[in-house]
Amino acid sequence: MLIIEHDPATGWSAPVIKPYSPLTLDPASSVFHYATAVFEGMKAFRGPDGKPILFRPEMNMDRFAMSAERIALP
């Protein structure tokens, strides 16, 4: 999983890749009340050399940016 934290004072943190795990959301999260969130998945596969290869990351980021713009996220 790719995890990126956001703090209003400092902005976005450096991305961190962690093992797959349950997604924890605060019950008071605005996403449940105002739909101000975007969820987008990205596939990765192991290449012949054993290194991860992302599946069409440019298209994934385009979809994410379009969704974020649609709901006015920064």
Backbone as a printed PyTorch tensor [residue, N CA C, xyz], in Angstrom:
tensor([[[  0.8390,  -1.1660,   0.0000],
         [  0.0000,   0.0000,   0.0000],
         [  0.8860,   1.2320,   0.0000]],

        [[  0.4860,   2.2300,  -0.7600],
         [  1.1750,   3.5090,  -0.7500],
         [  0.4340,   4.4170,   0.2150]],

        [[  1.1360,   4.9270,   1.2070],
         [  0.5410,   5.7830,   2.2230],
         [  1.1830,   7.1630,   2.1210]],

        [[  0.3370,   8.1990,   2.0170],
         [  0.8140,   9.5770,   2.0060],
         [ -0.0680,  10.3590,   2.9730]],

        [[  0.5320,  10.8970,   4.0010],
         [ -0.2030,  11.6590,   5.0080],
         [ -0.2890,  13.1250,   4.5780]],

        [[ -1.3220,  13.8230,   5.0500],
         [ -1.4470,  15.2590,   4.7850],
         [ -1.6780,  15.9980,   6.0840]],

        [[ -0.9240,  17.0620,   6.2780],
         [ -1.0770,  17.9320,   7.4340],
         [ -1.3480,  19.3400,   6.8970]],

        [[ -2.4030,  20.0010,   7.3450],
         [ -2.7080,  21.3390,   6.8270],
         [ -1.5550,  22.3290,   6.9870]],

        [[ -0.7580,  22.1770,   8.0250],
         [  0.3410,  23.1120,   8.2660],
         [  1.5690,  22.8280,   7.4090]],

        [[  1.8630,  21.5410,   7.1750],
         [  3.1050,  21.1880,   6.4700],
         [  2.8850,  20.5940,   5.0840]],

        [[  1.6450,  20.2630,   4.7450],
         [  1.3530,  19.6970,   3.4240],
         [  1.5040,  18.1870,   3.3990]],

        [[  1.8230,  17.6480,   2.2270],
         [  1.9070,  16.2040,   2.0160],
         [  3.2340,  15.6590,   2.5110]],

        [[  3.1810,  14.4750,   3.1080],
         [  4.3990,  13.8060,   3.5730],
         [  5.0370,  13.0540,   2.4140]],

        [[  6.2160,  12.5250,   2.6500],
         [  6.8700,  11.6620,   1.6640],
         [  6.0730,  10.3590,   1.5740]],

        [[  5.8930,   9.8180,   0.3680],
         [  5.1620,   8.5530,   0.2390],
         [  5.9260,   7.3930,   0.8700]],

        [[  5.1700,   6.4640,   1.4530],
         [  5.7590,   5.2830,   2.0900],
         [  5.0240,   4.0560,   1.5620]],

        [[  5.7530,   3.0460,   1.1480],
         [  5.1390,   1.7990,   0.7000],
         [  5.1710,   0.8200,   1.8650]],

        [[  3.9840,   0.3280,   2.2360],
         [  3.8430,  -0.6030,   3.3570],
         [  3.1320,  -1.8600,   2.8670]],

        [[  3.2410,  -2.9750,   3.5960],
         [  2.5090,  -4.1860,   3.2140],
         [  0.9990,  -3.9490,   3.2520]],

        [[  0.2840,  -4.6860,   2.4380],
         [ -1.1790,  -4.6100,   2.4040],
         [ -1.7380,  -4.8280,   3.8030]],

        [[ -2.6970,  -3.9900,   4.1740],
         [ -3.3160,  -4.1130,   5.4960],
         [ -4.6980,  -3.4820,   5.4580]],

        [[ -5.5100,  -3.6930,   6.4960],
         [ -6.8280,  -3.0680,   6.5180],
         [ -6.7050,  -1.5400,   6.5070]],

        [[ -7.6430,  -0.9040,   5.8630],
         [ -7.6810,   0.5470,   5.7940],
         [ -8.4470,   1.0730,   6.9970]],

        [[ -7.8210,   1.9330,   7.7780],
         [ -8.4520,   2.4680,   8.9810],
         [ -8.9260,   3.8890,   8.7120]],

        [[-10.2170,   4.1270,   8.9220],
         [-10.7850,   5.4610,   8.7450],
         [-11.5120,   5.8750,  10.0180]],

        [[-11.2870,   7.1020,  10.4400],
         [-11.9680,   7.6380,  11.6090],
         [-13.4620,   7.7550,  11.2990]],

        [[-14.3470,   7.3200,  12.1880],
         [-15.7890,   7.4270,  11.9420],
         [-16.2590,   8.8640,  11.7270]],

        [[-15.5110,   9.8460,  12.2200],
         [-15.8740,  11.2490,  12.0350],
         [-15.2830,  11.8350,  10.7520]],

        [[-14.6310,  10.9970,   9.9600],
         [-14.0130,  11.4680,   8.7260],
         [-15.0500,  12.1220,   7.8090]],

        [[-14.6750,  13.2440,   7.2180],
         [-15.6210,  13.9760,   6.3600],
         [-16.0300,  13.1760,   5.1320]],

        [[-15.2320,  12.1860,   4.7510],
         [-15.5910,  11.3930,   3.5750],
         [-16.9410,  10.7030,   3.7540]],

        [[-17.2860,  10.3700,   4.9940],
         [-18.5610,   9.7090,   5.2430],
         [-19.7300,  10.6910,   5.2190]],

        [[-19.4170,  11.9720,   5.4070],
         [-20.4760,  12.9690,   5.5030],
         [-20.5920,  13.8430,   4.2610]],

        [[-19.4590,  14.1600,   3.6350],
         [-19.4710,  15.1240,   2.5370],
         [-18.8360,  14.5990,   1.2530]],

        [[-18.3800,  13.3670,   1.2420],
         [-17.7770,  12.7340,   0.0610],
         [-16.5850,  13.5210,  -0.4750]],

        [[-15.7450,  14.0320,   0.4210],
         [-14.5780,  14.8090,  -0.0040],
         [-13.3170,  13.9510,  -0.0150]],

        [[-13.3770,  12.8040,  -0.6700],
         [-12.2080,  11.9310,  -0.7470],
         [-12.1920,  11.2260,  -2.0960]],

        [[-11.0090,  10.8340,  -2.4970],
         [-10.8290,  10.0890,  -3.7390],
         [-10.0780,   8.8060,  -3.3970]],

        [[-10.5850,   7.6770,  -3.8150],
         [ -9.9030,   6.4010,  -3.6510],
         [ -9.5430,   5.8890,  -5.0410]],

        [[ -8.2830,   5.5970,  -5.2450],
         [ -7.8290,   5.1200,  -6.5520],
         [ -6.8040,   4.0280,  -6.3120]],

        [[ -6.9770,   2.8990,  -6.9480],
         [ -6.0400,   1.7850,  -6.7990],
         [ -5.0480,   1.7370,  -7.9400]],

        [[ -3.8590,   1.2220,  -7.6710],
         [ -2.8480,   1.0580,  -8.7160],
         [ -2.2950,  -0.3570,  -8.6270]],

        [[ -2.1820,  -0.9980,  -9.7670],
         [ -1.6640,  -2.3660,  -9.7960],
         [ -0.1560,  -2.3500,  -9.9880]],

        [[  0.4980,  -3.3070,  -9.3490],
         [  1.9390,  -3.5020,  -9.5200],
         [  2.1960,  -4.9990,  -9.6500]],

        [[  3.1390,  -5.3440, -10.5100],
         [  3.5180,  -6.7340, -10.7440],
         [  5.0190,  -6.8520, -10.6060]],

        [[  5.4910,  -8.0510, -10.3400],
         [  6.9350,  -8.2890, -10.3140],
         [  7.4100,  -8.5160, -11.7470]],

        [[  8.4810,  -7.8020, -12.0950],
         [  9.0880,  -7.9830, -13.4040],
         [  9.9920,  -9.2030, -13.4090]],

        [[ 10.5480,  -9.5240, -14.5620],
         [ 11.4410, -10.6910, -14.6550],
         [ 12.6450, -10.6050, -13.7130]],

        [[ 13.0440,  -9.3670, -13.3780],
         [ 14.1850,  -9.1910, -12.4770],
         [ 13.7640,  -9.1600, -11.0080]],

        [[ 12.4430,  -9.3570, -10.7390],
         [ 11.9470,  -9.3640,  -9.3730],
         [ 11.5570,  -8.0010,  -8.8430]],

        [[ 11.8200,  -6.9480,  -9.6050],
         [ 11.4710,  -5.5980,  -9.1660],
         [ 10.0190,  -5.2940,  -9.5290]],

        [[  9.3490,  -4.4540,  -8.7200],
         [  7.9510,  -4.1210,  -9.0190],
         [  7.8290,  -3.2320, -10.2560]],

        [[  6.8080,  -3.5070, -11.0380],
         [  6.4860,  -2.7200, -12.2260],
         [  5.0560,  -2.2270, -12.0520]],

        [[  4.8550,  -0.9180, -12.1590],
         [  3.5130,  -0.3540, -12.0480],
         [  2.7660,  -0.5180, -13.3590]],

        [[  1.4740,  -0.8030, -13.2690],
         [  0.6240,  -0.9900, -14.4450],
         [ -0.0390,   0.3360, -14.8020]],

        [[  0.3780,   0.9730, -15.8630],
         [ -0.1650,   2.2230, -16.3950],
         [ -0.3060,   3.3200, -15.3360]],

        [[  0.7910,   3.6810, -14.6650],
         [  0.6950,   4.6890, -13.5990],
         [  0.2350,   6.0570, -14.1020]],

        [[  0.5870,   6.4280, -15.3410],
         [  0.1800,   7.7330, -15.8680],
         [ -1.3440,   7.8140, -15.9770]],

        [[ -1.9800,   6.7460, -16.4490],
         [ -3.4400,   6.7290, -16.5650],
         [ -4.0830,   6.7710, -15.1800]],

        [[ -3.4670,   6.0890, -14.2150],
         [ -3.9690,   6.0860, -12.8540],
         [ -3.9350,   7.5000, -12.2680]],

        [[ -2.8140,   8.1850, -12.4160],
         [ -2.6940,   9.5390, -11.8780],
         [ -3.6310,  10.5060, -12.6020]],

        [[ -3.8470,  10.3150, -13.9120],
         [ -4.8030,  11.1500, -14.6520],
         [ -6.2130,  10.9830, -14.0810]],

        [[ -6.6060,   9.7310, -13.8140],
         [ -7.9330,   9.4820, -13.2280],
         [ -8.0390,  10.1130, -11.8420]],

        [[ -6.9720,   9.9620, -11.0580],
         [ -6.9690,  10.5300,  -9.7150],
         [ -7.0900,  12.0570,  -9.7710]],

        [[ -6.2980,  12.6950, -10.6420],
         [ -6.3350,  14.1580, -10.7600],
         [ -7.7120,  14.6320, -11.2290]],

        [[ -8.3110,  13.9050, -12.1570],
         [ -9.6410,  14.2700, -12.6540],
         [-10.6680,  14.1660, -11.5200]],

        [[-10.5990,  13.1080, -10.7310],
         [-11.5260,  12.9420,  -9.6150],
         [-11.3110,  14.0220,  -8.5580]],

        [[-10.0460,  14.3420,  -8.2540],
         [ -9.7450,  15.3640,  -7.2560],
         [-10.2330,  16.7350,  -7.7210]],

        [[-10.0520,  17.0210,  -8.9900],
         [-10.5450,  18.3000,  -9.5260],
         [-12.0650,  18.3650,  -9.4640]],

        [[-12.6950,  17.2610,  -9.7750],
         [-14.1560,  17.1960,  -9.7890],
         [-14.7560,  17.5420,  -8.4130]],

        [[-14.0750,  17.1190,  -7.3330],
         [-14.6250,  17.4150,  -5.9990],
         [-13.8370,  18.5100,  -5.2840]],

        [[-13.0240,  19.2420,  -6.0530],
         [-12.2800,  20.4180,  -5.5630],
         [-11.3000,  20.1000,  -4.4380]],

        [[-10.5930,  18.9800,  -4.5350],
         [ -9.5180,  18.6690,  -3.5790],
         [ -8.2310,  19.3500,  -4.0550]],

        [[ -7.3470,  19.7330,  -3.1340],
         [ -6.0840,  20.3860,  -3.5580],
         [ -5.1570,  19.4020,  -4.2550]]])
